Amino acid sequence: ALELFESLRERKLEPNVITYTAAIAACEKGGQLTKAFEVYDELQRRGLDPNAITYGSLISACVKGGEWGKAIDLTDELRQRGLRPDTFTYGSMILAYEKAGQYDKALELFDDLKRRGLEPNVVTYSALIAALEKGDQMDKAVAVFEDAFHRGSSTVKPDLVAYNTMISAFGKRGQWQVAFELLDELRHRGLEPDIATYGIVFTACQKGGQWQKALELFAELTKRGIDLDRGTYGSLVSSLENCGLWEKVLVEASGSSHQRGGLSPQQQQQQTVLLPKVIIM
């Protein structure tokens, strides 16, 4: 789409709003935020009016680029023009408010989406759940999660982002049992936990004083040949800080890897992270 857009300009043909919007969407998909704004600025200089899809693509580009303030400014501009965003755009707008810490605004947008009769998608739900959790509205976050993914009529399937958010929310509150229940549930749904998931569960173990559960999970991951990254290993270390089992973790990590033919670079890094902790103790 960007190549076509550039070709039109080189041939001195005037793109219309649809062409500009397609170019901005291509920038959004390619993570080219600066280029997206260049196209948007040109559209405005030519006196063309952006439509809801134009704004949706640009807001999404801002969210992906970490420009929450710009995304919110565009959201305000869209609403001032009286344009009606679609579900995709609502998801980007809610995510922008969540990242910016404006949790009430995120909920307000979600309510507006529902009033208009639009059906939220998994991105919209996940962004709202994260906003409610960060805004210390845990009861509402749980209610939205249940309504979105557990009610019999729901056609929306939860993604890993939604589960990680809920596991983190319960884990930070020391509710490690619920964290493990959600881990089992996401696996049952056919989702594959990522390294971030395991780090969050280790944090839940630390908050709940469950070093035994942390070791059990670590043993499972070691047996399956799953290497932890530095951050996840740090979460494991924190969960074991009061039980003096650093040596056990090191032996299990190195022992299992020797059976598979030596330490991987990732596991060598893991030992580097843990070794100073062992020495200190």
N, C-alpha and C positions, 0 to 999 in steps of 0.2 A: 504493500500500500504506500509506503514511503517513497519507493522508487517511482511509482506511478505519479505521485504527488510532485516529485521533483521534475519528472519528465514534462508534466503539464506546465510547470513554471518556466522551464527552459524554452518551451515552444510558445511562451507568452499567451497560453490559454488560461483563462480565469477559473480556478477551482470554485465550486460552490460549497455550501455548508456541509453537504454529505461527504464531499471529498476531504475537506478539512477535518471532519469528525473521524473519518477512516484513518487519516494520517495520525491524529492524536491517539486513536486506539492502538495503532501499530507502535507508537512510542511507548504507550503504557505497557504493552506486552513485552517490549524490548528493554524496559527499565530506563528509557531515555527521557527523564523528566525535563531537563533543560530544553531539549528539542521540542517536547510537547508544548511547553509554554511559548516557544518561538512561533510555532504554528498557530497557537491560540491568539497570540498578540497580532499576528498578521491577519487572522480572520477578523479581529475587531477593527484593525486599521482600515480594512476594506468595507467597513460598515455592515458586515453580515451579523446576524443574530445567532448565537449558539443555541442549540436545542438541548433537551434533557440528556440525550445520549452523549453529546459533546461534553457536557458537565460531568456526566458519570464517568467517562473515560479519563478525564483530567483529574477528577477527585481520586479515582483509583490509582492513578500514576503518582499523585502526591502521597497517598498512604503508603504505597510501595517504596517511595523514596524517603520516607520518614519526615515529610513536611506536613505535620498535623495542622499547623496554623493556616497554611495555604489551603489545605483541604477544607477546613472549617469556613474560611473566607469565601471559597467557591460555593460551599453549601448555602451560606447566607445569600450569596448572589443569585443562585438558582431559585431560591424560595422568593426572593424579592421580585424576580421576573415572572413569578406565577407559574413556573414550569412544574410538571408532575414527574418526579423521579420514578424509575422502575425498581423492582426488587434488588437488582444488582447494585444500583446506585445507592439505595437505602443501606445496603450492607457496607459499602465503602464509607458512607457518611457516619454510620454508627461506629464503625471501626476507628475513624478519625477522632470522634469524641471520646471513645474509650482510651485511645493512646494519649490524648491530651488531658485526660483526667476529668473530663466534664461528663460525669456519669449520669446525672439527671437529664442532660440533653440527649444522651444516647437512648435512655428510656423513653423520652418524649418522642423521638423520631420513630422508635419501634411502635409506640401506640398510634402514631399518625399513619404508619404503614398499614396497621391492622384496620384502622377506621376506613381507610380507602379500599378495603377488601382485597388487598394484595396478600399473597401467601409467602411468608418468610422462608428463606432457604437456609441451608446449614451454615453458610458464612454469616448471615444476619443473626441467627441464634447464637452462634459461637461468640460473636463480637459483643452481643448484649450480655451474655452470661459472664464474660470476662469483665465487662464494665460494672455489672452489679456486684461481682465478687470484690473487685478493687474498691468499689464504693461502700464496702462493708454492709452490703444488703444481701447477706448469704441466703436468707429464707427466700427472697425473690429469685435469686440465681438458681436455687434448687427447684423452685416451682417452674421456672422457665425451662430448665433442663428436662424435668419430668413431662411437662406439657408438650415439649418439642419432640421428644424421642421415645417416650414410653406410653403415651396414650394410644389406645387401640386404633384410632382413625388416622394417626400420623403417618404421612408418607415420606417424611424427611428422615434421612439416615444420618446419625451423628458421625462426625469425623474425628480424627485423632486430636485436633485442636480443642474440640469441645470436651473430650475426655481428659486431656491433660489439664485443662483449666479447672475442671471439677476435682480431679485428683489433687491438684495443687491447693485448691481452696480448702478441702477437708484436711489435707496433710498439714497445712500451716496451723490448723486449729487442733492438731494432735489426734485427729480422728483417723488413725491409721487403718482400723478395720474397714472403714468405708473406702479408703484409698485402695486397699487390696481387692475389695469387692468390685470396684470400678475397673481395676486392672483385669480381673477375670472376665468381667462383662464385655469389655472391648475386644478381648481375644475371642470370646464366644461369638461376637458379631463378625468375626473374620478380619478385624483390624490388627495390624502388626505394631506393637509398641516400638517407639524409637528410643534413642539414647536419652532424650529429654524426659520421656515417660519414666524411665528407670531412675533417673536422677531425682525426679519429683517424688517417687515412691520411697527412695532412700531418705529424703528429707522428712517424709511422713513418719518413717521409722524413728528418725532422730527426735522429732517433736514428741512422739508418743513413747519414747524410751524403749523401743522395741529392737534392740540390737540383734536379738536372735533371729527375728524376721528378716533383718537386713542381711545377716549372714546366709540365711536360707536362699534369699533371692540372689545374692552374689554367687553362691555355689551353683544355682541353676544356670545363671548366665555364663559362668566359667565352663560348665559342662557342655553348654550349647555353642561354645566358641565365640561368644559375643564379647568384643573388646570395649571397654569403657573409655570415654574421653576424659580429659583432665577435670572438667567440671563435674561430671557424674562420679568420678572417683573421689572428688572432694566431698560430695554429698554422702558417699559411703563412709569416708573417714569420719565425718561429723556424726554419723549415726552410731559409730563404734567408740567415740571418744571417751566414754566412761567405763568401758569394760576391759581395756587392756588387751585387745585381740589384734593389734596391728600385725604381729608376727604371723598369726594364723592366716590373715588375708594375704600377706606376701607369699607365704609358702603355697597357698592354694593357687595364687595367680601364676607363680613361676612353675609349680609342679605340673599343673595342667598344660601349660604351654610347652614344657620340656617333653611331655608325652606326645605333643603334636609336632615335635621337631625343633624346639627352641623358642625363645622369646621373640614375639613380633615386635616391631618398633613401637607399636601402640602400647604393648604391655611393659616394655622397657621404660616408657614414659610414665606409666602407672606406678612402677616401682620407684622411680625418681621422685614422684609426688609423695609417696607414702614413707619412704625411708627416713627422711628427717623427722617425721612424726614418731617413728619407732624409737629413734635415738633419743628424742626428747623425753619419752616416757621411760 
